[in-house]
Amino acid sequence: MNATTISILAEIPEELHETLKSYLEAHPDWDQDRVFSAALSLFLLQHGESDRRAARVYLDTLFHPTAG
C-alpha cells in the first residue's frame, strides 16, 4: 500500500507497552507502526465506521507486512 503516513504520539499504560514489547520480540515480522495501524483500523471497523479505507488499511496491514 502506497499511502501517505502521519506520526501519532500516544500515551498508553505501561502494562500495555510491556505486553506490546513482548509481542514484538516474539513476532519480528511486526513492528509498532503495523500493530497500531491494525488495531486502530479494526477499532474503527468494529465501532460503526464502515469506511472502505479503514477496511483496506486493516487488510493490507494484516496480509502485506511491508504495508505498515
mmCIF file of the N, C-alpha and C atoms, coordinates in Angstrom:
data_MODEL
# 
_entry.id   MODEL 
# 
loop_
_atom_site.group_PDB 
_atom_site.id 
_atom_site.type_symbol 
_atom_site.label_atom_id 
_atom_site.label_alt_id 
_atom_site.label_comp_id 
_atom_site.label_asym_id 
_atom_site.label_entity_id 
_atom_site.label_seq_id 
_atom_site.pdbx_PDB_ins_code 
_atom_site.Cartn_x 
_atom_site.Cartn_y 
_atom_site.Cartn_z 
_atom_site.occupancy 
_atom_site.B_iso_or_equiv 
_atom_site.pdbx_formal_charge 
_atom_site.auth_seq_id 
_atom_site.auth_comp_id 
_atom_site.auth_asym_id 
_atom_site.auth_atom_id 
_atom_site.pdbx_PDB_model_num 
ATOM 1   N N  . MET A 1 1  ? 0.853   -1.174  0.000  1.00 0.00 ? 1  MET A N  1 
ATOM 2   C CA . MET A 1 1  ? 0.000   0.000   0.000  1.00 0.00 ? 1  MET A CA 1 
ATOM 3   C C  . MET A 1 1  ? 0.895   1.231   0.000  1.00 0.00 ? 1  MET A C  1 
ATOM 4   N N  . ASN A 1 2  ? 0.722   2.108   -0.953 1.00 0.00 ? 2  ASN A N  1 
ATOM 5   C CA . ASN A 1 2  ? 1.490   3.345   -1.035 1.00 0.00 ? 2  ASN A CA 1 
ATOM 6   C C  . ASN A 1 2  ? 0.615   4.491   -0.555 1.00 0.00 ? 2  ASN A C  1 
ATOM 7   N N  . ALA A 1 3  ? 0.592   4.695   0.734  1.00 0.00 ? 3  ALA A N  1 
ATOM 8   C CA . ALA A 1 3  ? -0.241  5.739   1.315  1.00 0.00 ? 3  ALA A CA 1 
ATOM 9   C C  . ALA A 1 3  ? 0.635   6.711   2.079  1.00 0.00 ? 3  ALA A C  1 
ATOM 10  N N  . THR A 1 4  ? 0.165   7.937   2.151  1.00 0.00 ? 4  THR A N  1 
ATOM 11  C CA . THR A 1 4  ? 0.833   8.917   2.983  1.00 0.00 ? 4  THR A CA 1 
ATOM 12  C C  . THR A 1 4  ? 0.621   8.523   4.434  1.00 0.00 ? 4  THR A C  1 
ATOM 13  N N  . THR A 1 5  ? 1.652   8.646   5.228  1.00 0.00 ? 5  THR A N  1 
ATOM 14  C CA . THR A 1 5  ? 1.529   8.304   6.643  1.00 0.00 ? 5  THR A CA 1 
ATOM 15  C C  . THR A 1 5  ? 1.765   9.545   7.490  1.00 0.00 ? 5  THR A C  1 
ATOM 16  N N  . ILE A 1 6  ? 1.229   9.513   8.704  1.00 0.00 ? 6  ILE A N  1 
ATOM 17  C CA . ILE A 1 6  ? 1.460   10.580  9.672  1.00 0.00 ? 6  ILE A CA 1 
ATOM 18  C C  . ILE A 1 6  ? 1.963   9.944   10.958 1.00 0.00 ? 6  ILE A C  1 
ATOM 19  N N  . SER A 1 7  ? 2.573   10.743  11.780 1.00 0.00 ? 7  SER A N  1 
ATOM 20  C CA . SER A 1 7  ? 3.084   10.269  13.057 1.00 0.00 ? 7  SER A CA 1 
ATOM 21  C C  . SER A 1 7  ? 2.113   10.671  14.159 1.00 0.00 ? 7  SER A C  1 
ATOM 22  N N  . ILE A 1 8  ? 1.864   9.736   15.089 1.00 0.00 ? 8  ILE A N  1 
ATOM 23  C CA . ILE A 1 8  ? 0.971   9.999   16.217 1.00 0.00 ? 8  ILE A CA 1 
ATOM 24  C C  . ILE A 1 8  ? 1.730   9.723   17.504 1.00 0.00 ? 8  ILE A C  1 
ATOM 25  N N  . LEU A 1 9  ? 1.628   10.642  18.434 1.00 0.00 ? 9  LEU A N  1 
ATOM 26  C CA . LEU A 1 9  ? 2.196   10.451  19.764 1.00 0.00 ? 9  LEU A CA 1 
ATOM 27  C C  . LEU A 1 9  ? 1.039   10.076  20.681 1.00 0.00 ? 9  LEU A C  1 
ATOM 28  N N  . ALA A 1 10 ? 1.133   8.907   21.314 1.00 0.00 ? 10 ALA A N  1 
ATOM 29  C CA . ALA A 1 10 ? 0.051   8.444   22.185 1.00 0.00 ? 10 ALA A CA 1 
ATOM 30  C C  . ALA A 1 10 ? 0.616   7.942   23.501 1.00 0.00 ? 10 ALA A C  1 
ATOM 31  N N  . GLU A 1 11 ? -0.062  8.293   24.570 1.00 0.00 ? 11 GLU A N  1 
ATOM 32  C CA . GLU A 1 11 ? 0.308   7.772   25.879 1.00 0.00 ? 11 GLU A CA 1 
ATOM 33  C C  . GLU A 1 11 ? -0.532  6.531   26.139 1.00 0.00 ? 11 GLU A C  1 
ATOM 34  N N  . ILE A 1 12 ? 0.144   5.434   26.504 1.00 0.00 ? 12 ILE A N  1 
ATOM 35  C CA . ILE A 1 12 ? -0.549  4.186   26.813 1.00 0.00 ? 12 ILE A CA 1 
ATOM 36  C C  . ILE A 1 12 ? -0.069  3.692   28.175 1.00 0.00 ? 12 ILE A C  1 
ATOM 37  N N  . PRO A 1 13 ? -0.867  2.869   28.845 1.00 0.00 ? 13 PRO A N  1 
ATOM 38  C CA . PRO A 1 13 ? -0.433  2.329   30.134 1.00 0.00 ? 13 PRO A CA 1 
ATOM 39  C C  . PRO A 1 13 ? 0.858   1.514   29.984 1.00 0.00 ? 13 PRO A C  1 
ATOM 40  N N  . GLU A 1 14 ? 1.699   1.594   31.001 1.00 0.00 ? 14 GLU A N  1 
ATOM 41  C CA . GLU A 1 14 ? 2.973   0.879   30.967 1.00 0.00 ? 14 GLU A CA 1 
ATOM 42  C C  . GLU A 1 14 ? 2.769   -0.619  30.764 1.00 0.00 ? 14 GLU A C  1 
ATOM 43  N N  . GLU A 1 15 ? 1.733   -1.181  31.377 1.00 0.00 ? 15 GLU A N  1 
ATOM 44  C CA . GLU A 1 15 ? 1.462   -2.612  31.232 1.00 0.00 ? 15 GLU A CA 1 
ATOM 45  C C  . GLU A 1 15 ? 1.194   -2.974  29.778 1.00 0.00 ? 15 GLU A C  1 
ATOM 46  N N  . LEU A 1 16 ? 0.469   -2.115  29.086 1.00 0.00 ? 16 LEU A N  1 
ATOM 47  C CA . LEU A 1 16 ? 0.184   -2.352  27.674 1.00 0.00 ? 16 LEU A CA 1 
ATOM 48  C C  . LEU A 1 16 ? 1.464   -2.264  26.854 1.00 0.00 ? 16 LEU A C  1 
ATOM 49  N N  . HIS A 1 17 ? 2.309   -1.315  27.183 1.00 0.00 ? 17 HIS A N  1 
ATOM 50  C CA . HIS A 1 17 ? 3.581   -1.170  26.479 1.00 0.00 ? 17 HIS A CA 1 
ATOM 51  C C  . HIS A 1 17 ? 4.461   -2.401  26.676 1.00 0.00 ? 17 HIS A C  1 
ATOM 52  N N  . GLU A 1 18 ? 4.520   -2.919  27.891 1.00 0.00 ? 18 GLU A N  1 
ATOM 53  C CA . GLU A 1 18 ? 5.311   -4.123  28.161 1.00 0.00 ? 18 GLU A CA 1 
ATOM 54  C C  . GLU A 1 18 ? 4.775   -5.314  27.374 1.00 0.00 ? 18 GLU A C  1 
ATOM 55  N N  . THR A 1 19 ? 3.455   -5.434  27.312 1.00 0.00 ? 19 THR A N  1 
ATOM 56  C CA . THR A 1 19 ? 2.843   -6.516  26.545 1.00 0.00 ? 19 THR A CA 1 
ATOM 57  C C  . THR A 1 19 ? 3.155   -6.369  25.059 1.00 0.00 ? 19 THR A C  1 
ATOM 58  N N  . LEU A 1 20 ? 3.085   -5.146  24.555 1.00 0.00 ? 20 LEU A N  1 
ATOM 59  C CA . LEU A 1 20 ? 3.419   -4.886  23.157 1.00 0.00 ? 20 LEU A CA 1 
ATOM 60  C C  . LEU A 1 20 ? 4.869   -5.247  22.870 1.00 0.00 ? 20 LEU A C  1 
ATOM 61  N N  . LYS A 1 21 ? 5.782   -4.844  23.741 1.00 0.00 ? 21 LYS A N  1 
ATOM 62  C CA . LYS A 1 21 ? 7.199   -5.173  23.550 1.00 0.00 ? 21 LYS A CA 1 
ATOM 63  C C  . LYS A 1 21 ? 7.406   -6.682  23.502 1.00 0.00 ? 21 LYS A C  1 
ATOM 64  N N  . SER A 1 22 ? 6.749   -7.410  24.385 1.00 0.00 ? 22 SER A N  1 
ATOM 65  C CA . SER A 1 22 ? 6.868   -8.873  24.390 1.00 0.00 ? 22 SER A CA 1 
ATOM 66  C C  . SER A 1 22 ? 6.342   -9.470  23.091 1.00 0.00 ? 22 SER A C  1 
ATOM 67  N N  . TYR A 1 23 ? 5.213   -8.948  22.623 1.00 0.00 ? 23 TYR A N  1 
ATOM 68  C CA . TYR A 1 23 ? 4.643   -9.442  21.365 1.00 0.00 ? 23 TYR A CA 1 
ATOM 69  C C  . TYR A 1 23 ? 5.608   -9.192  20.207 1.00 0.00 ? 23 TYR A C  1 
ATOM 70  N N  . LEU A 1 24 ? 6.147   -7.987  20.145 1.00 0.00 ? 24 LEU A N  1 
ATOM 71  C CA . LEU A 1 24 ? 7.042   -7.638  19.042 1.00 0.00 ? 24 LEU A CA 1 
ATOM 72  C C  . LEU A 1 24 ? 8.328   -8.462  19.074 1.00 0.00 ? 24 LEU A C  1 
ATOM 73  N N  . GLU A 1 25 ? 8.819   -8.774  20.254 1.00 0.00 ? 25 GLU A N  1 
ATOM 74  C CA . GLU A 1 25 ? 10.007  -9.624  20.358 1.00 0.00 ? 25 GLU A CA 1 
ATOM 75  C C  . GLU A 1 25 ? 9.725   -11.026 19.835 1.00 0.00 ? 25 GLU A C  1 
ATOM 76  N N  . ALA A 1 26 ? 8.516   -11.514 20.045 1.00 0.00 ? 26 ALA A N  1 
ATOM 77  C CA . ALA A 1 26 ? 8.140   -12.856 19.605 1.00 0.00 ? 26 ALA A CA 1 
ATOM 78  C C  . ALA A 1 26 ? 7.686   -12.900 18.150 1.00 0.00 ? 26 ALA A C  1 
ATOM 79  N N  . HIS A 1 27 ? 7.379   -11.749 17.575 1.00 0.00 ? 27 HIS A N  1 
ATOM 80  C CA . HIS A 1 27 ? 6.872   -11.669 16.195 1.00 0.00 ? 27 HIS A CA 1 
ATOM 81  C C  . HIS A 1 27 ? 7.669   -10.620 15.419 1.00 0.00 ? 27 HIS A C  1 
ATOM 82  N N  . PRO A 1 28 ? 8.866   -10.970 14.969 1.00 0.00 ? 28 PRO A N  1 
ATOM 83  C CA . PRO A 1 28 ? 9.741   -9.986  14.326 1.00 0.00 ? 28 PRO A CA 1 
ATOM 84  C C  . PRO A 1 28 ? 9.215   -9.428  13.001 1.00 0.00 ? 28 PRO A C  1 
ATOM 85  N N  . ASP A 1 29 ? 8.207   -10.065 12.418 1.00 0.00 ? 29 ASP A N  1 
ATOM 86  C CA . ASP A 1 29 ? 7.633   -9.539  11.179 1.00 0.00 ? 29 ASP A CA 1 
ATOM 87  C C  . ASP A 1 29 ? 6.665   -8.386  11.440 1.00 0.00 ? 29 ASP A C  1 
ATOM 88  N N  . TRP A 1 30 ? 6.364   -8.120  12.712 1.00 0.00 ? 30 TRP A N  1 
ATOM 89  C CA . TRP A 1 30 ? 5.515   -6.999  13.093 1.00 0.00 ? 30 TRP A CA 1 
ATOM 90  C C  . TRP A 1 30 ? 6.368   -5.906  13.720 1.00 0.00 ? 30 TRP A C  1 
ATOM 91  N N  . ASP A 1 31 ? 5.934   -4.658  13.582 1.00 0.00 ? 31 ASP A N  1 
ATOM 92  C CA . ASP A 1 31 ? 6.565   -3.549  14.288 1.00 0.00 ? 31 ASP A CA 1 
ATOM 93  C C  . ASP A 1 31 ? 5.454   -2.706  14.926 1.00 0.00 ? 31 ASP A C  1 
ATOM 94  N N  . GLN A 1 32 ? 5.854   -1.749  15.726 1.00 0.00 ? 32 GLN A N  1 
ATOM 95  C CA . GLN A 1 32 ? 4.882   -0.944  16.461 1.00 0.00 ? 32 GLN A CA 1 
ATOM 96  C C  . GLN A 1 32 ? 3.916   -0.231  15.526 1.00 0.00 ? 32 GLN A C  1 
ATOM 97  N N  . ASP A 1 33 ? 4.403   0.304   14.425 1.00 0.00 ? 33 ASP A N  1 
ATOM 98  C CA . ASP A 1 33 ? 3.533   1.019   13.491 1.00 0.00 ? 33 ASP A CA 1 
ATOM 99  C C  . ASP A 1 33 ? 2.483   0.089   12.890 1.00 0.00 ? 33 ASP A C  1 
ATOM 100 N N  . ARG A 1 34 ? 2.907   -1.119  12.533 1.00 0.00 ? 34 ARG A N  1 
ATOM 101 C CA . ARG A 1 34 ? 1.982   -2.087  11.946 1.00 0.00 ? 34 ARG A CA 1 
ATOM 102 C C  . ARG A 1 34 ? 0.912   -2.486  12.961 1.00 0.00 ? 34 ARG A C  1 
ATOM 103 N N  . VAL A 1 35 ? 1.313   -2.723  14.207 1.00 0.00 ? 35 VAL A N  1 
ATOM 104 C CA . VAL A 1 35 ? 0.349   -3.084  15.255 1.00 0.00 ? 35 VAL A CA 1 
ATOM 105 C C  . VAL A 1 35 ? -0.663  -1.957  15.460 1.00 0.00 ? 35 VAL A C  1 
ATOM 106 N N  . PHE A 1 36 ? -0.188  -0.719  15.554 1.00 0.00 ? 36 PHE A N  1 
ATOM 107 C CA . PHE A 1 36 ? -1.101  0.399   15.784 1.00 0.00 ? 36 PHE A CA 1 
ATOM 108 C C  . PHE A 1 36 ? -2.040  0.608   14.594 1.00 0.00 ? 36 PHE A C  1 
ATOM 109 N N  . SER A 1 37 ? -1.552  0.442   13.378 1.00 0.00 ? 37 SER A N  1 
ATOM 110 C CA . SER A 1 37 ? -2.419  0.576   12.202 1.00 0.00 ? 37 SER A CA 1 
ATOM 111 C C  . SER A 1 37 ? -3.497  -0.494  12.188 1.00 0.00 ? 37 SER A C  1 
ATOM 112 N N  . ALA A 1 38 ? -3.104  -1.731  12.481 1.00 0.00 ? 38 ALA A N  1 
ATOM 113 C CA . ALA A 1 38 ? -4.083  -2.822  12.523 1.00 0.00 ? 38 ALA A CA 1 
ATOM 114 C C  . ALA A 1 38 ? -5.107  -2.587  13.627 1.00 0.00 ? 38 ALA A C  1 
ATOM 115 N N  . ALA A 1 39 ? -4.631  -2.199  14.808 1.00 0.00 ? 39 ALA A N  1 
ATOM 116 C CA . ALA A 1 39 ? -5.534  -2.004  15.945 1.00 0.00 ? 39 ALA A CA 1 
ATOM 117 C C  . ALA A 1 39 ? -6.508  -0.852  15.709 1.00 0.00 ? 39 ALA A C  1 
ATOM 118 N N  . LEU A 1 40 ? -6.010  0.265   15.218 1.00 0.00 ? 40 LEU A N  1 
ATOM 119 C CA . LEU A 1 40 ? -6.876  1.423   15.003 1.00 0.00 ? 40 LEU A CA 1 
ATOM 120 C C  . LEU A 1 40 ? -7.896  1.161   13.894 1.00 0.00 ? 40 LEU A C  1 
ATOM 121 N N  . SER A 1 41 ? -7.464  0.566   12.798 1.00 0.00 ? 41 SER A N  1 
ATOM 122 C CA . SER A 1 41 ? -8.404  0.299   11.708 1.00 0.00 ? 41 SER A CA 1 
ATOM 123 C C  . SER A 1 41 ? -9.457  -0.720  12.139 1.00 0.00 ? 41 SER A C  1 
ATOM 124 N N  . LEU A 1 42 ? -9.070  -1.749  12.901 1.00 0.00 ? 42 LEU A N  1 
ATOM 125 C CA . LEU A 1 42 ? -10.053 -2.721  13.393 1.00 0.00 ? 42 LEU A CA 1 
ATOM 126 C C  . LEU A 1 42 ? -11.026 -2.054  14.363 1.00 0.00 ? 42 LEU A C  1 
ATOM 127 N N  . PHE A 1 43 ? -10.529 -1.213  15.252 1.00 0.00 ? 43 PHE A N  1 
ATOM 128 C CA . PHE A 1 43 ? -11.403 -0.484  16.182 1.00 0.00 ? 43 PHE A CA 1 
ATOM 129 C C  . PHE A 1 43 ? -12.448 0.321   15.410 1.00 0.00 ? 43 PHE A C  1 
ATOM 130 N N  . LEU A 1 44 ? -12.019 1.044   14.391 1.00 0.00 ? 44 LEU A N  1 
ATOM 131 C CA . LEU A 1 44 ? -12.958 1.855   13.607 1.00 0.00 ? 44 LEU A CA 1 
ATOM 132 C C  . LEU A 1 44 ? -13.980 0.985   12.893 1.00 0.00 ? 44 LEU A C  1 
ATOM 133 N N  . LEU A 1 45 ? -13.556 -0.144  12.356 1.00 0.00 ? 45 LEU A N  1 
ATOM 134 C CA . LEU A 1 45 ? -14.484 -1.049  11.683 1.00 0.00 ? 45 LEU A CA 1 
ATOM 135 C C  . LEU A 1 45 ? -15.496 -1.646  12.661 1.00 0.00 ? 45 LEU A C  1 
ATOM 136 N N  . GLN A 1 46 ? -15.052 -1.997  13.854 1.00 0.00 ? 46 GLN A N  1 
ATOM 137 C CA . GLN A 1 46 ? -15.933 -2.623  14.837 1.00 0.00 ? 46 GLN A CA 1 
ATOM 138 C C  . GLN A 1 46 ? -16.892 -1.635  15.494 1.00 0.00 ? 46 GLN A C  1 
ATOM 139 N N  . HIS A 1 47 ? -16.589 -0.362  15.402 1.00 0.00 ? 47 HIS A N  1 
ATOM 140 C CA . HIS A 1 47 ? -17.425 0.630   16.079 1.00 0.00 ? 47 HIS A CA 1 
ATOM 141 C C  . HIS A 1 47 ? -18.174 1.522   15.100 1.00 0.00 ? 47 HIS A C  1 
ATOM 142 N N  . GLY A 1 48 ? -18.599 0.930   14.004 1.00 0.00 ? 48 GLY A N  1 
ATOM 143 C CA . GLY A 1 48 ? -19.527 1.591   13.112 1.00 0.00 ? 48 GLY A CA 1 
ATOM 144 C C  . GLY A 1 48 ? -18.937 2.439   12.011 1.00 0.00 ? 48 GLY A C  1 
ATOM 145 N N  . GLU A 1 49 ? -17.627 2.541   11.927 1.00 0.00 ? 49 GLU A N  1 
ATOM 146 C CA . GLU A 1 49 ? -17.019 3.327   10.855 1.00 0.00 ? 49 GLU A CA 1 
ATOM 147 C C  . GLU A 1 49 ? -16.794 2.387   9.673  1.00 0.00 ? 49 GLU A C  1 
ATOM 148 N N  . SER A 1 50 ? -17.760 2.334   8.775  1.00 0.00 ? 50 SER A N  1 
ATOM 149 C CA . SER A 1 50 ? -17.702 1.371   7.677  1.00 0.00 ? 50 SER A CA 1 
ATOM 150 C C  . SER A 1 50 ? -16.978 1.929   6.452  1.00 0.00 ? 50 SER A C  1 
ATOM 151 N N  . ASP A 1 51 ? -16.105 2.850   6.659  1.00 0.00 ? 51 ASP A N  1 
ATOM 152 C CA . ASP A 1 51 ? -15.320 3.446   5.582  1.00 0.00 ? 51 ASP A CA 1 
ATOM 153 C C  . ASP A 1 51 ? -14.433 2.382   4.941  1.00 0.00 ? 51 ASP A C  1 
ATOM 154 N N  . ARG A 1 52 ? -14.511 2.259   3.640  1.00 0.00 ? 52 ARG A N  1 
ATOM 155 C CA . ARG A 1 52 ? -13.723 1.249   2.925  1.00 0.00 ? 52 ARG A CA 1 
ATOM 156 C C  . ARG A 1 52 ? -12.224 1.466   3.094  1.00 0.00 ? 52 ARG A C  1 
ATOM 157 N N  . ARG A 1 53 ? -11.823 2.709   3.321  1.00 0.00 ? 53 ARG A N  1 
ATOM 158 C CA . ARG A 1 53 ? -10.397 2.978   3.519  1.00 0.00 ? 53 ARG A CA 1 
ATOM 159 C C  . ARG A 1 53 ? -9.889  2.298   4.780  1.00 0.00 ? 53 ARG A C  1 
ATOM 160 N N  . ALA A 1 54 ? -10.682 2.319   5.847  1.00 0.00 ? 54 ALA A N  1 
ATOM 161 C CA . ALA A 1 54 ? -10.283 1.638   7.086  1.00 0.00 ? 54 ALA A CA 1 
ATOM 162 C C  . ALA A 1 54 ? -10.189 0.135   6.856  1.00 0.00 ? 54 ALA A C  1 
ATOM 163 N N  . ALA A 1 55 ? -11.123 -0.416  6.109  1.00 0.00 ? 55 ALA A N  1 
ATOM 164 C CA . ALA A 1 55 ? -11.083 -1.853  5.804  1.00 0.00 ? 55 ALA A CA 1 
ATOM 165 C C  . ALA A 1 55 ? -9.847  -2.193  4.980  1.00 0.00 ? 55 ALA A C  1 
ATOM 166 N N  . ARG A 1 56 ? -9.527  -1.352  4.012  1.00 0.00 ? 56 ARG A N  1 
ATOM 167 C CA . ARG A 1 56 ? -8.354  -1.604  3.172  1.00 0.00 ? 56 ARG A CA 1 
ATOM 168 C C  . ARG A 1 56 ? -7.071  -1.545  3.995  1.00 0.00 ? 56 ARG A C  1 
ATOM 169 N N  . VAL A 1 57 ? -6.958  -0.551  4.862  1.00 0.00 ? 57 VAL A N  1 
ATOM 170 C CA . VAL A 1 57 ? -5.771  -0.440  5.715  1.00 0.00 ? 57 VAL A CA 1 
ATOM 171 C C  . VAL A 1 57 ? -5.657  -1.667  6.603  1.00 0.00 ? 57 VAL A C  1 
ATOM 172 N N  . TYR A 1 58 ? -6.767  -2.094  7.187  1.00 0.00 ? 58 TYR A N  1 
ATOM 173 C CA . TYR A 1 58 ? -6.748  -3.263  8.067  1.00 0.00 ? 58 TYR A CA 1 
ATOM 174 C C  . TYR A 1 58 ? -6.257  -4.501  7.315  1.00 0.00 ? 58 TYR A C  1 
ATOM 175 N N  . LEU A 1 59 ? -6.845  -4.770  6.167  1.00 0.00 ? 59 LEU A N  1 
ATOM 176 C CA . LEU A 1 59 ? -6.456  -5.962  5.404  1.00 0.00 ? 59 LEU A CA 1 
ATOM 177 C C  . LEU A 1 59 ? -5.028  -5.865  4.889  1.00 0.00 ? 59 LEU A C  1 
ATOM 178 N N  . ASP A 1 60 ? -4.637  -4.706  4.401  1.00 0.00 ? 60 ASP A N  1 
ATOM 179 C CA . ASP A 1 60 ? -3.257  -4.533  3.936  1.00 0.00 ? 60 ASP A CA 1 
ATOM 180 C C  . ASP A 1 60 ? -2.263  -4.729  5.075  1.00 0.00 ? 60 ASP A C  1 
ATOM 181 N N  . THR A 1 61 ? -2.606  -4.226  6.251  1.00 0.00 ? 61 THR A N  1 
ATOM 182 C CA . THR A 1 61 ? -1.714  -4.351  7.400  1.00 0.00 ? 61 THR A CA 1 
ATOM 183 C C  . THR A 1 61 ? -1.553  -5.811  7.808  1.00 0.00 ? 61 THR A C  1 
ATOM 184 N N  . LEU A 1 62 ? -2.640  -6.569  7.770  1.00 0.00 ? 62 LEU A N  1 
ATOM 185 C CA . LEU A 1 62 ? -2.564  -7.981  8.157  1.00 0.00 ? 62 LEU A CA 1 
ATOM 186 C C  . LEU A 1 62 ? -1.817  -8.833  7.147  1.00 0.00 ? 62 LEU A C  1 
ATOM 187 N N  . PHE A 1 63 ? -2.075  -8.603  5.869  1.00 0.00 ? 63 PHE A N  1 
ATOM 188 C CA . PHE A 1 63 ? -1.590  -9.525  4.850  1.00 0.00 ? 63 PHE A CA 1 
ATOM 189 C C  . PHE A 1 63 ? -0.400  -9.043  4.045  1.00 0.00 ? 63 PHE A C  1 
ATOM 190 N N  . HIS A 1 64 ? -0.002  -7.805  4.202  1.00 0.00 ? 64 HIS A N  1 
ATOM 191 C CA . HIS A 1 64 ? 1.163   -7.267  3.499  1.00 0.00 ? 64 HIS A CA 1 
ATOM 192 C C  . HIS A 1 64 ? 2.080   -6.617  4.522  1.00 0.00 ? 64 HIS A C  1 
ATOM 193 N N  . PRO A 1 65 ? 2.987   -7.386  5.105  1.00 0.00 ? 65 PRO A N  1 
ATOM 194 C CA . PRO A 1 65 ? 3.821   -6.880  6.204  1.00 0.00 ? 65 PRO A CA 1 
ATOM 195 C C  . PRO A 1 65 ? 4.545   -5.572  5.917  1.00 0.00 ? 65 PRO A C  1 
ATOM 196 N N  . THR A 1 66 ? 4.903   -5.312  4.678  1.00 0.00 ? 66 THR A N  1 
ATOM 197 C CA . THR A 1 66 ? 5.624   -4.077  4.377  1.00 0.00 ? 66 THR A CA 1 
ATOM 198 C C  . THR A 1 66 ? 4.690   -2.898  4.190  1.00 0.00 ? 66 THR A C  1 
ATOM 199 N N  . ALA A 1 67 ? 3.381   -3.128  4.274  1.00 0.00 ? 67 ALA A N  1 
ATOM 200 C CA . ALA A 1 67 ? 2.414   -2.051  4.057  1.00 0.00 ? 67 ALA A CA 1 
ATOM 201 C C  . ALA A 1 67 ? 2.345   -1.089  5.227  1.00 0.00 ? 67 ALA A C  1 
ATOM 202 N N  . GLY A 1 68 ? 2.723   -1.517  6.429  1.00 0.00 ? 68 GLY A N  1 
ATOM 203 C CA . GLY A 1 68 ? 2.572   -0.677  7.609  1.00 0.00 ? 68 GLY A CA 1 
ATOM 204 C C  . GLY A 1 68 ? 3.536   0.384   7.711  1.00 0.00 ? 68 GLY A C  1 
# 
